[in-house]
Amino acid sequence: MQIRYLLASTIRRWYVALPVALVGVLLAGLSSTSAAYTVEGELLLLSPPAIDNDIERNPALASTTAVNTAAVVAALTVMSDDTRDELAAAGFSDAYSFIVLDDEPYTVFELTGMAETQAIDSGHAVARIFVEEMVRKQLEFGADSDALGFAELVRMSPPTRDGSAELMNRALIVLLALALAVVASIALDGYVRSGGWRGVAAGSSLRQT
């Protein structure tokens, strides 16, 4: 179907296309899609002072970078489906990721929640689970309870609002309304030209003459 015909039909039946398009714009303006909020956190990885003198008390930290290895193991557990399900069941966000830096004693994470408070609370919950899991893994490896490497949350950014999903939803509503307006105009134009609504068609022909 030619673009010229589409435009001509829409213009001829503007009294159908315009209200439909306006309704779509109105619905887009009134739509309330929740925006996402993202926080970023940073945990400092620390080895216990006793490890420097007595490595046998914690074989899990047998090298200078072993605390990072323990953090990687803990991060894998925290990012598992079981942990995410537990967090979601408790009302926290399960949309997060962890990265353990290779050459620096830091673990960073990014988390997205559907509200500012959820993002903040979920960030603290995920950090707490990570610390607990890191300790638990070392104890399972045979470490003494007073010779554990541990992690401490040292920074968490304020929630950053991401309204891209909301904008995409509104744009989609407007595009659908415009498409519906064009389709409705073409359908009405075809119906009238085929002989339907003879009174309208007659009136239209009179105006043309």
Contacts in CASP RR format, 6 or more apart in sequence:
PFRMAT RR
TARGET T0000
AUTHOR 0000-0000-0000
METHOD contacts of the structure
MODEL  1
MQIRYLLASTIRRWYVALPVALVGVLLAGLSSTSAAYTVEGELLLLSPPA
IDNDIERNPALASTTAVNTAAVVAALTVMSDDTRDELAAAGFSDAYSFIV
LDDEPYTVFELTGMAETQAIDSGHAVARIFVEEMVRKQLEFGADSDALGF
AELVRMSPPTRDGSAELMNRALIVLLALALAVVASIALDGYVRSGGWRGV
AAGSSLRQT
1 186 0 8 1.000
6 182 0 8 1.000
6 186 0 8 1.000
9 182 0 8 1.000
9 185 0 8 1.000
9 186 0 8 1.000
9 189 0 8 1.000
9 190 0 8 1.000
10 17 0 8 1.000
10 181 0 8 1.000
10 182 0 8 1.000
10 185 0 8 1.000
10 186 0 8 1.000
12 185 0 8 1.000
12 189 0 8 1.000
13 184 0 8 1.000
13 185 0 8 1.000
13 186 0 8 1.000
13 188 0 8 1.000
13 189 0 8 1.000
14 185 0 8 1.000
16 181 0 8 1.000
16 184 0 8 1.000
16 185 0 8 1.000
16 188 0 8 1.000
17 181 0 8 1.000
17 182 0 8 1.000
17 184 0 8 1.000
17 185 0 8 1.000
18 181 0 8 1.000
20 177 0 8 1.000
20 180 0 8 1.000
20 181 0 8 1.000
20 184 0 8 1.000
21 177 0 8 1.000
21 178 0 8 1.000
21 181 0 8 1.000
23 177 0 8 1.000
24 173 0 8 1.000
24 174 0 8 1.000
24 176 0 8 1.000
24 177 0 8 1.000
25 174 0 8 1.000
25 177 0 8 1.000
27 173 0 8 1.000
27 177 0 8 1.000
28 170 0 8 1.000
28 171 0 8 1.000
28 173 0 8 1.000
28 174 0 8 1.000
28 177 0 8 1.000
29 170 0 8 1.000
31 166 0 8 1.000
31 169 0 8 1.000
31 170 0 8 1.000
31 173 0 8 1.000
33 165 0 8 1.000
33 166 0 8 1.000
33 169 0 8 1.000
33 170 0 8 1.000
34 114 0 8 1.000
34 115 0 8 1.000
34 166 0 8 1.000
35 161 0 8 1.000
35 162 0 8 1.000
35 163 0 8 1.000
35 165 0 8 1.000
35 166 0 8 1.000
36 112 0 8 1.000
36 113 0 8 1.000
36 114 0 8 1.000
36 161 0 8 1.000
36 162 0 8 1.000
36 163 0 8 1.000
36 165 0 8 1.000
37 112 0 8 1.000
37 113 0 8 1.000
37 114 0 8 1.000
37 115 0 8 1.000
37 116 0 8 1.000
37 118 0 8 1.000
37 119 0 8 1.000
37 159 0 8 1.000
37 160 0 8 1.000
37 161 0 8 1.000
37 162 0 8 1.000
38 110 0 8 1.000
38 111 0 8 1.000
38 112 0 8 1.000
38 113 0 8 1.000
38 119 0 8 1.000
38 159 0 8 1.000
38 160 0 8 1.000
38 162 0 8 1.000
39 110 0 8 1.000
39 111 0 8 1.000
39 119 0 8 1.000
39 120 0 8 1.000
39 122 0 8 1.000
39 123 0 8 1.000
39 156 0 8 1.000
39 157 0 8 1.000
39 158 0 8 1.000
39 159 0 8 1.000
39 160 0 8 1.000
40 108 0 8 1.000
40 109 0 8 1.000
40 110 0 8 1.000
40 111 0 8 1.000
40 156 0 8 1.000
40 157 0 8 1.000
41 108 0 8 1.000
41 109 0 8 1.000
41 110 0 8 1.000
41 111 0 8 1.000
41 123 0 8 1.000
41 127 0 8 1.000
41 153 0 8 1.000
41 155 0 8 1.000
41 156 0 8 1.000
41 157 0 8 1.000
42 106 0 8 1.000
42 107 0 8 1.000
42 108 0 8 1.000
42 153 0 8 1.000
42 154 0 8 1.000
42 155 0 8 1.000
42 156 0 8 1.000
43 71 0 8 1.000
43 106 0 8 1.000
43 107 0 8 1.000
43 108 0 8 1.000
43 109 0 8 1.000
43 127 0 8 1.000
43 130 0 8 1.000
43 131 0 8 1.000
43 151 0 8 1.000
43 152 0 8 1.000
43 153 0 8 1.000
43 154 0 8 1.000
44 105 0 8 1.000
44 106 0 8 1.000
44 151 0 8 1.000
44 152 0 8 1.000
44 154 0 8 1.000
45 67 0 8 1.000
45 68 0 8 1.000
45 71 0 8 1.000
45 105 0 8 1.000
45 106 0 8 1.000
45 107 0 8 1.000
45 149 0 8 1.000
45 150 0 8 1.000
45 151 0 8 1.000
46 67 0 8 1.000
46 105 0 8 1.000
46 149 0 8 1.000
46 150 0 8 1.000
46 151 0 8 1.000
46 152 0 8 1.000
47 61 0 8 1.000
47 67 0 8 1.000
47 149 0 8 1.000
48 58 0 8 1.000
48 146 0 8 1.000
48 147 0 8 1.000
48 148 0 8 1.000
48 149 0 8 1.000
48 150 0 8 1.000
50 57 0 8 1.000
50 146 0 8 1.000
50 147 0 8 1.000
51 57 0 8 1.000
51 58 0 8 1.000
51 61 0 8 1.000
51 147 0 8 1.000
51 149 0 8 1.000
54 147 0 8 1.000
55 61 0 8 1.000
55 62 0 8 1.000
57 143 0 8 1.000
57 144 0 8 1.000
57 146 0 8 1.000
57 147 0 8 1.000
58 138 0 8 1.000
58 141 0 8 1.000
58 142 0 8 1.000
58 143 0 8 1.000
58 144 0 8 1.000
58 147 0 8 1.000
58 148 0 8 1.000
58 149 0 8 1.000
59 141 0 8 1.000
59 142 0 8 1.000
59 143 0 8 1.000
60 66 0 8 1.000
60 69 0 8 1.000
60 70 0 8 1.000
60 137 0 8 1.000
60 138 0 8 1.000
60 141 0 8 1.000
60 142 0 8 1.000
60 143 0 8 1.000
61 67 0 8 1.000
61 70 0 8 1.000
61 138 0 8 1.000
61 143 0 8 1.000
61 149 0 8 1.000
67 105 0 8 1.000
67 149 0 8 1.000
68 100 0 8 1.000
68 101 0 8 1.000
68 102 0 8 1.000
68 105 0 8 1.000
70 134 0 8 1.000
70 137 0 8 1.000
70 138 0 8 1.000
70 149 0 8 1.000
71 100 0 8 1.000
71 107 0 8 1.000
71 130 0 8 1.000
71 134 0 8 1.000
71 151 0 8 1.000
72 100 0 8 1.000
73 134 0 8 1.000
73 137 0 8 1.000
74 130 0 8 1.000
74 133 0 8 1.000
74 134 0 8 1.000
74 137 0 8 1.000
74 151 0 8 1.000
75 98 0 8 1.000
75 99 0 8 1.000
75 100 0 8 1.000
75 107 0 8 1.000
75 130 0 8 1.000
77 83 0 8 1.000
77 133 0 8 1.000
77 137 0 8 1.000
78 98 0 8 1.000
78 126 0 8 1.000
78 129 0 8 1.000
78 130 0 8 1.000
78 133 0 8 1.000
79 96 0 8 1.000
79 97 0 8 1.000
79 98 0 8 1.000
83 129 0 8 1.000
84 94 0 8 1.000
85 94 0 8 1.000
87 93 0 8 1.000
87 94 0 8 1.000
87 122 0 8 1.000
87 125 0 8 1.000
87 126 0 8 1.000
87 129 0 8 1.000
88 94 0 8 1.000
90 125 0 8 1.000
91 118 0 8 1.000
92 118 0 8 1.000
92 121 0 8 1.000
92 122 0 8 1.000
92 123 0 8 1.000
92 125 0 8 1.000
92 126 0 8 1.000
93 111 0 8 1.000
93 112 0 8 1.000
93 113 0 8 1.000
93 114 0 8 1.000
93 118 0 8 1.000
93 119 0 8 1.000
93 122 0 8 1.000
93 123 0 8 1.000
95 111 0 8 1.000
95 112 0 8 1.000
95 113 0 8 1.000
96 109 0 8 1.000
96 110 0 8 1.000
96 111 0 8 1.000
96 112 0 8 1.000
96 122 0 8 1.000
96 123 0 8 1.000
96 126 0 8 1.000
97 109 0 8 1.000
97 110 0 8 1.000
98 107 0 8 1.000
98 108 0 8 1.000
98 109 0 8 1.000
98 130 0 8 1.000
99 107 0 8 1.000
99 108 0 8 1.000
99 109 0 8 1.000
100 106 0 8 1.000
100 107 0 8 1.000
101 107 0 8 1.000
101 108 0 8 1.000
107 130 0 8 1.000
107 151 0 8 1.000
109 123 0 8 1.000
109 126 0 8 1.000
109 127 0 8 1.000
109 130 0 8 1.000
111 119 0 8 1.000
111 122 0 8 1.000
111 123 0 8 1.000
111 126 0 8 1.000
112 119 0 8 1.000
112 162 0 8 1.000
113 119 0 8 1.000
113 122 0 8 1.000
116 159 0 8 1.000
119 159 0 8 1.000
120 156 0 8 1.000
120 159 0 8 1.000
123 156 0 8 1.000
124 153 0 8 1.000
124 156 0 8 1.000
127 153 0 8 1.000
127 156 0 8 1.000
130 151 0 8 1.000
131 150 0 8 1.000
131 151 0 8 1.000
131 152 0 8 1.000
131 153 0 8 1.000
134 149 0 8 1.000
134 150 0 8 1.000
134 151 0 8 1.000
135 148 0 8 1.000
135 149 0 8 1.000
135 150 0 8 1.000
138 148 0 8 1.000
138 149 0 8 1.000
139 145 0 8 1.000
139 148 0 8 1.000
191 197 0 8 1.000
192 200 0 8 1.000
192 201 0 8 1.000
192 204 0 8 1.000
193 201 0 8 1.000
195 201 0 8 1.000
END
